[in-house]
């Protein structure tokens, strides 16, 4: 199952108000490392149903990217109870994603 793409209009409801921890991948369609990360995130989401995973296109949602201080992509932001727990720049393997969530 592919990770859902979200934007400004549904970010508050799906991420900030989520009752589950959320991993947000800030990416761009033209970014090679972002494309390499996509299947890893899909697999991670299937193996960790207790965590919601979403993708935010930085070109389509520059205000969100700015809000989270995204300067390089991919940037993975881990959010719990509406609060940022960690911000990680760069591609990750599945073990790296698991390390992000603790």
C-alpha positions as CSV (number, residue, x, y, z in Angstrom):
1,X,0.0,0.0,0.0
2,X,1.4,3.4,-1.0
3,X,1.9,6.1,1.6
4,X,-0.8,8.8,1.3
5,X,0.1,12.2,0.0
6,X,-1.3,15.1,2.1
7,X,-1.1,18.9,1.9
8,X,-2.0,22.0,3.9
9,X,-5.7,21.4,4.0
10,X,-5.6,18.0,5.7
11,X,-2.3,18.3,7.6
12,X,-3.9,19.5,10.8
13,X,-6.5,16.8,10.9
14,X,-4.3,13.9,9.8
15,X,-1.0,14.8,11.6
16,X,-1.5,17.4,14.4
17,X,-4.7,15.9,15.7
18,X,-3.8,12.2,15.1
19,X,-4.1,9.9,18.0
20,X,-1.3,7.8,16.6
21,X,2.4,8.9,16.2
22,X,3.0,10.2,12.7
23,X,6.1,10.1,10.4
24,X,6.0,12.8,7.7
25,X,8.2,12.5,4.6
26,X,8.9,16.0,3.1
27,X,9.9,15.2,-0.5
28,X,9.9,16.4,-4.1
29,X,9.0,14.5,-7.2
30,X,12.3,15.4,-8.8
31,X,14.5,14.3,-5.9
32,X,16.4,11.0,-6.5
33,X,16.9,10.1,-2.8
34,X,13.2,10.8,-2.2
35,X,12.2,8.4,-4.9
36,X,14.5,5.7,-3.4
37,X,13.0,6.2,0.0
38,X,9.4,5.8,-1.3
39,X,9.3,2.0,-1.4
40,X,11.0,1.8,2.0
41,X,8.3,4.0,3.5
42,X,5.6,1.9,1.9
43,X,7.1,-1.3,3.4
44,X,7.6,0.5,6.8
45,X,4.0,1.6,6.9
46,X,2.8,-2.0,6.3
47,X,5.0,-3.3,9.1
48,X,4.1,-0.6,11.6
49,X,0.3,0.0,11.5
50,X,0.6,1.7,14.9
51,X,2.3,4.7,13.1
52,X,0.7,6.8,10.4
53,X,3.0,7.7,7.5
54,X,2.3,10.6,5.1
55,X,4.2,12.4,2.3
56,X,4.2,16.1,1.8
57,X,5.5,17.5,-1.5
58,X,7.6,20.6,-0.6
59,X,7.0,22.2,-4.0
60,X,3.2,22.1,-3.6
61,X,3.3,22.9,0.2
62,X,6.1,25.4,0.8
63,X,4.5,26.9,3.9
64,X,4.4,23.4,5.6
65,X,8.0,22.8,4.6
66,X,9.0,26.2,6.1
67,X,7.0,25.5,9.3
68,X,9.1,22.4,9.9
69,X,12.4,24.0,8.8
70,X,12.9,21.8,5.8
71,X,16.0,22.9,4.0
72,X,17.0,19.6,2.4
73,X,15.0,16.7,1.2
74,X,14.1,14.1,2.0
75,X,13.3,15.3,5.5
76,X,11.5,12.9,7.9
77,X,9.6,14.5,10.8
78,X,8.3,12.3,13.6
79,X,5.4,13.8,15.4
80,X,3.6,12.6,18.6
81,X,0.5,14.2,20.1
82,X,0.9,17.2,17.7
83,X,4.5,17.9,18.9
84,X,7.7,17.4,16.8
85,X,9.8,14.6,18.4
86,X,12.6,14.5,15.8
87,X,13.7,15.9,12.4
88,X,15.9,13.7,10.3
89,X,17.5,14.8,6.9
90,X,18.4,12.3,4.3
91,X,17.4,8.9,3.0
92,X,17.0,6.0,5.5
93,X,16.7,2.2,5.3
94,X,14.0,0.4,7.2
95,X,16.4,0.1,10.3
96,X,17.0,3.9,10.1
97,X,13.2,4.5,10.1
98,X,12.8,2.2,13.1
99,X,15.6,4.1,14.9
100,X,13.7,7.4,14.3
101,X,10.6,6.1,16.1
102,X,12.6,4.5,18.9
